Amino acid sequence: MLTAAQLLDALLERARAPRATETVAVTGALGRVLAAPVRSAITVPPLDNSAMDGYAVRVADVPAAGTRLPVSQRIQAGEVGAPLAAGTAARIFTGAPVPPGADAVLMQEMCSAEGDAVVVNKRPAMGENIRRAGEDIRAGNEILAAGTRLGPAEMGLAASVGLGELSVFRRLKVACFFTGDELVSPGTPLGPGQIYNSNRYTLAGLIQGMGCELIDLGIVPDTLEATETALTHAVAEADVVVTSGGVSVGEADYVKAAVEKLGRIEMWKVAMKPGKPIVYGRVGEADFVGLPGNPVSAFATFSLFVRPFLLKRMGAAHVLYRAFPVRSASAWPKAGDRREFLRARLADDGQVEIFRNQSSGVLTSCAWADGFVDLDIGKTIQPGDWVRFIPFPEVLG
């Protein structure tokens, strides 16, 4: 049985980098991964500009607070003023270019307008409230590296240098199917012994939230023939196949057997809780990852292992999650024989609270929590102890 660290390392070693690229509009680039570095052809800002609504002045013309200066011009954002005449001030607005000759901008709250003049009530400092040309970006600078996952800030940054399109890797195709004769879809009345298929919706949200293209093959009957048929269909369409259920050693667990028949299994089982029965293999050109059927186990194993694997398959440069030290407000007195990922959330005082029921079937723990406490084998927790906390934003989306 692999440790959690060994499994993650082994998965990342097997994650092949993408090759196919496409050009997309910046407006449609959210969640995509840059295939090439982005350089700026322009300087940002292009000119010295005002950080405030106020008055542009020469510092030498304001020897003391109370100095009165005639206002020689008015400069709106988008306009370029004339050189500032000595002994005068220019009315200026946020973002407007600072006129040549001016070396400070006084915010309007520090000034008093008097007809065609202004009284400066504070002696300015050299460069005050001036945003210098190129203080953000210089022409020729690399502003986004290849492998960057594009979020709102990155999209805005690309637009700020005039780019309307970006070269990105092709969207990764991920096929999913779910095994279990007890599963039914929401909206259908439950029969005796049946349960609703929550994993379909959890995994759909996780996969689509990463920016992958989801191929949802639904529920597959618990037979080897049906599982082989679904797997054959999945690998023909997808880069990666993710399933839940059917990867243990029960008589009705056919997923692992189907993968072994059609391809190969390279890893099975991880020493973690919730989890343990997780399978990695290859069928044809597609990667295969089989997750446990218990809802929390599927959620945790996807978040901690499959997500970094998929990110690397997408071409992302940064794929690993981070853990942060926080104090625990809760006790966890039972030492486990597997590394545990306890559902927990941060309280208002900055300490972490652990959900009382950590059963792998209690999906409410995932909705209640906002992260995992990462607990080593054989360790316990007392209130006030420092623990490793993995916020959900590190492992979701």
C-alpha positions in Angstrom: 0.0 0.0 0.0 1.4 3.4 -1.0 1.6 6.3 1.3 -0.3 9.5 0.3 3.0 11.2 -0.6 4.2 8.2 -2.6 0.9 8.1 -4.5 0.9 11.8 -5.3 4.6 11.6 -6.5 3.8 8.5 -8.7 0.8 10.2 -10.3 2.6 13.3 -11.1 5.5 11.3 -12.7 2.9 9.7 -15.0 1.1 12.9 -15.9 2.0 13.6 -19.5 2.2 17.2 -20.6 -0.3 18.3 -23.2 0.7 19.2 -26.8 -2.3 20.5 -28.7 -2.9 24.2 -28.4 -5.5 26.7 -29.6 -6.1 30.4 -29.6 -9.0 31.8 -27.5 -10.4 35.2 -26.8 -9.2 36.6 -23.5 -12.9 36.9 -22.5 -13.2 33.1 -22.8 -9.8 32.2 -21.2 -11.0 31.7 -17.6 -9.4 28.5 -16.2 -7.3 27.8 -19.3 -3.6 27.2 -19.2 -1.2 29.3 -21.2 0.8 27.4 -23.8 3.3 30.2 -24.3 4.7 33.1 -22.3 3.0 36.5 -22.8 5.2 39.6 -23.3 4.0 43.2 -23.3 4.5 45.3 -26.4 3.7 48.4 -24.5 4.7 50.3 -21.3 2.0 50.5 -18.5 1.2 53.2 -17.6 2.4 54.8 -20.9 2.8 58.2 -19.2 3.2 59.6 -15.7 -0.3 60.1 -14.5 -2.2 61.3 -11.5 -3.3 58.9 -8.7 -5.8 61.5 -7.4 -8.3 64.2 -8.3 -6.5 67.4 -7.4 -3.9 69.9 -8.7 -0.6 69.3 -10.5 2.1 71.7 -9.3 5.8 72.4 -9.3 7.1 71.7 -5.8 9.4 74.8 -6.1 6.3 77.0 -6.6 4.8 75.9 -3.2 7.3 77.1 -0.5 4.7 76.8 2.3 1.2 75.9 3.1 -1.3 78.6 2.0 0.5 79.4 -1.3 -2.0 80.7 -3.9 -1.5 79.7 -7.5 -3.5 80.6 -10.6 -5.1 77.5 -12.4 -3.7 77.5 -15.9 -5.4 74.4 -17.3 -7.8 71.6 -16.7 -6.8 68.0 -17.6 -9.3 65.1 -17.7 -8.4 61.4 -18.0 -7.7 60.7 -21.7 -6.4 64.2 -22.4 -2.8 65.4 -22.6 -2.2 68.8 -21.1 0.3 71.5 -22.1 3.6 72.0 -20.2 2.8 73.5 -16.8 3.7 77.2 -16.8 5.9 78.2 -13.8 4.0 79.6 -10.9 0.7 78.0 -11.9 -1.3 74.8 -11.0 -3.3 72.5 -13.3 -6.6 71.0 -12.3 -6.2 67.3 -12.9 -8.2 64.2 -12.5 -7.3 60.6 -11.6 -5.6 58.8 -14.5 -4.9 62.0 -16.4 -1.3 62.4 -17.7 0.8 64.7 -15.5 1.8 67.8 -17.6 5.5 68.3 -18.3 7.0 70.4 -15.7 4.8 69.3 -12.8 6.5 67.1 -10.2 3.7 66.6 -7.6 -0.1 66.3 -7.4 -2.0 67.6 -4.4 -5.2 65.8 -3.6 -8.2 68.2 -3.8 -8.9 67.7 -0.1 -5.7 69.6 0.6 -6.6 72.5 -1.6 -9.2 75.3 -1.7 -10.5 76.6 -5.0 -10.9 80.4 -5.2 -12.2 81.5 -8.5 -9.5 81.0 -11.2 -6.9 80.2 -8.5 -6.2 77.5 -5.9 -4.9 77.8 -2.4 -2.5 74.9 -1.6 -2.9 74.0 2.1 -0.1 71.6 2.3 3.5 71.7 1.0 3.8 68.8 -1.5 6.6 66.2 -1.6 8.5 65.6 -4.8 6.6 62.9 -6.8 3.6 62.9 -4.5 0.5 61.2 -6.0 2.2 60.6 -9.3 2.1 57.1 -10.9 5.2 56.8 -13.0 5.3 55.6 -16.6 6.3 51.9 -16.6 5.9 51.4 -12.9 3.6 48.4 -13.6 5.0 47.0 -16.9 7.9 47.8 -19.2 7.7 47.1 -22.9 9.2 43.7 -23.6 8.6 42.4 -20.1 7.2 38.8 -19.7 4.0 39.3 -17.8 2.6 35.8 -17.8 4.6 32.6 -17.9 3.8 29.5 -19.9 1.8 27.1 -17.6 -0.1 29.9 -15.9 -3.7 29.1 -15.1 -5.7 32.1 -16.1 -7.9 33.7 -13.5 -9.7 37.1 -13.5 -6.5 38.9 -12.6 -4.5 37.3 -15.4 -7.2 38.0 -17.9 -7.2 41.6 -16.9 -3.4 41.8 -17.0 -3.4 40.4 -20.6 -6.1 43.0 -21.6 -4.1 45.8 -20.0 -1.3 45.4 -22.6 -3.8 45.2 -25.4 -4.1 41.5 -26.0 -7.4 40.2 -27.3 -6.4 36.5 -27.7 -4.1 34.0 -26.0 -2.5 30.7 -26.9 -3.7 28.0 -24.5 -3.5 24.3 -24.3 -6.5 22.4 -25.6 -9.1 21.7 -22.9 -8.5 18.3 -21.2 -11.3 15.8 -21.8 -12.3 13.9 -18.7 -14.9 11.1 -18.9 -16.8 9.9 -15.8 -19.0 6.9 -15.0 -20.4 5.5 -11.8 -21.0 1.9 -10.8 -23.5 0.5 -8.4 -26.9 -1.1 -8.9 -28.1 0.7 -5.8 -27.6 4.1 -7.4 -30.4 6.2 -8.9 -30.5 9.7 -10.2 -32.1 12.6 -8.3 -35.7 13.2 -9.3 -36.4 9.4 -9.4 -38.2 7.9 -6.4 -36.0 5.6 -4.3 -36.8 1.9 -4.3 -35.8 -0.5 -1.5 -32.1 -0.5 -0.9 -31.4 2.4 -3.3 -29.5 5.6 -2.8 -29.1 8.8 -4.8 -25.9 9.1 -6.9 -24.3 12.1 -5.2 -20.8 11.4 -6.6 -21.9 12.2 -10.1 -22.7 15.7 -9.1 -19.7 16.2 -6.7 -17.2 15.0 -9.4 -18.9 16.9 -12.2 -18.5 20.1 -10.1 -14.9 19.3 -9.3 -14.0 18.5 -12.9 -15.8 21.4 -14.5 -14.5 23.8 -11.9 -11.0 23.0 -13.0 -11.8 24.0 -16.6 -11.9 20.5 -18.0 -14.4 19.2 -20.6 -16.6 16.7 -18.8 -18.0 13.7 -20.6 -20.6 12.3 -18.3 -21.5 8.6 -19.0 -23.8 8.3 -16.0 -24.5 5.1 -14.0 -23.2 1.8 -15.3 -24.8 -1.5 -14.2 -22.7 -3.8 -11.9 -21.6 -6.3 -14.5 -18.2 -6.9 -16.1 -19.7 -6.6 -19.6 -21.4 -3.3 -19.0 -18.3 -1.9 -17.2 -16.1 -3.0 -20.2 -18.5 -1.3 -22.6 -18.5 1.9 -20.7 -14.7 1.9 -20.3 -14.2 1.3 -24.0 -16.5 4.2 -24.8 -14.8 6.5 -22.3 -11.2 5.9 -23.5 -12.3 6.5 -27.1 -13.4 10.0 -26.3 -11.4 11.2 -23.3 -7.8 11.9 -22.2 -8.5 10.8 -18.7 -11.3 8.5 -17.3 -12.4 8.9 -13.7 -14.8 6.5 -12.0 -16.2 6.1 -8.5 -17.1 2.7 -7.0 -16.2 -0.8 -8.1 -12.4 -0.6 -7.3 -12.4 -2.7 -4.1 -12.3 -6.5 -3.8 -16.0 -7.3 -3.6 -17.7 -9.8 -5.9 -19.6 -7.0 -7.6 -16.6 -4.7 -8.0 -15.9 -4.9 -11.7 -14.1 -1.6 -12.6 -10.6 -2.8 -11.5 -11.2 -6.1 -13.4 -12.3 -4.3 -16.6 -9.2 -2.0 -16.5 -6.9 -5.0 -16.1 -8.6 -6.8 -19.0 -8.5 -3.8 -21.4 -5.3 -2.1 -20.2 -3.2 -2.2 -17.1 -3.2 -1.3 -13.4 -0.1 0.5 -12.1 -1.2 1.5 -8.6 -3.8 0.4 -6.1 -4.6 1.4 -2.6 -3.3 4.3 -0.5 -2.7 4.5 3.3 -5.1 7.3 3.9 -8.4 7.9 5.5 -11.0 8.6 4.0 -10.0 6.7 1.0 -7.7 3.6 0.5 -9.1 1.9 -2.6 -7.9 4.2 -5.4 -6.7 2.8 -8.7 -4.4 4.3 -11.4 -3.8 2.6 -14.7 -3.8 3.1 -18.5 -6.3 1.9 -21.1 -5.1 2.7 -24.6 -3.9 6.3 -24.7 -6.1 7.3 -21.8 -5.2 7.6 -18.1 -7.6 5.8 -15.7 -8.3 6.8 -12.1 -10.7 4.8 -10.1 -12.0 6.4 -6.9 -13.8 4.9 -3.9 -17.6 4.9 -4.0 -18.1 6.4 -0.5 -19.0 10.1 -1.1 -16.4 11.7 1.2 -13.7 9.2 0.1 -14.4 10.2 -3.6 -14.3 13.9 -2.7 -11.1 13.7 -0.7 -9.1 11.4 -3.1 -10.1 13.6 -6.1 -9.2 16.8 -4.3 -5.8 15.6 -3.0 -4.6 13.4 -5.8 -6.6 13.6 -9.0 -6.7 17.4 -9.1 -2.9 17.8 -9.1 -2.6 15.0 -11.7 -5.2 16.7 -13.9 -3.6 20.1 -13.5 -0.3 18.7 -14.8 -2.1 17.0 -17.7 -3.6 20.4 -18.5 -0.1 21.9 -18.7 -0.2 23.9 -15.4 3.2 24.8 -13.9 1.9 24.9 -10.3 -0.1 21.9 -9.3 0.6 21.2 -5.6 -1.6 22.4 -2.7 -0.3 24.2 0.3 -0.9 23.5 4.0 -0.8 26.2 6.7 -0.1 25.9 10.5 -3.1 26.8 12.6 -4.1 25.9 16.2 -6.9 23.4 16.8 -9.9 24.3 18.8 -10.9 20.6 18.8 -9.5 17.4 20.2 -8.9 14.3 18.1 -7.8 11.6 20.7 -7.8 8.5 18.5 -4.5 7.7 16.8 -5.0 6.2 13.3 -3.0 3.7 11.4 -3.4 5.7 8.2 -2.8 9.3 7.4 -6.0 11.2 8.0 -7.6 14.1 6.2 -10.1 15.4 8.7 -12.9 17.8 7.5 -12.5 21.0 9.4 -13.2 24.7 9.2 -11.7 27.9 10.5 -13.5 29.7 13.3 -13.7 33.4 13.7 -10.8 33.4 16.1 -8.5 31.8 13.6 -8.5 28.3 15.2 -9.7 25.3 13.3 -12.7 23.2 14.4 -12.9 19.5 13.4 -16.3 18.0 12.3 -17.3 15.4 14.9 -18.4 12.6 12.5 -15.5 11.8 10.1 -17.3 8.8 8.5 -16.6 8.4 4.8 -20.4 8.4 4.2 -21.1 11.7 5.9 -21.1 14.2 3.0 -22.5 17.0 5.2 -18.9 17.2 6.7 -17.6 18.4 3.3 -20.3 21.0 2.9 -19.8 22.2 6.5 -16.0 22.3 6.2 -13.7 24.7 4.4 -10.6 22.5 4.5 -8.8 19.4 5.7 -6.6 18.9 8.8 -3.7 16.7 7.6 -2.9 14.3 10.4 0.1 12.0 10.3 -0.2 8.3 11.1 -0.3 7.6 14.9 -0.9 11.3 15.8 -3.6 12.8 18.1 -4.8 16.3 18.6 -5.5 18.3 21.8 -7.1 21.7 21.9 -4.4 24.3 21.3 -2.1 22.0 19.3 -0.7 23.2 16.0 -2.0 21.3 13.0 -1.6 21.4 9.2 -4.6 22.9 7.6 -5.3 22.6 3.8 -8.0 25.2 2.8 -10.4 24.0 0.2 -9.4 26.8 -2.2 -6.0 25.0 -2.4 -7.6 21.7 -3.6 -10.8 22.7 -5.3 -11.2 24.4 -8.7 
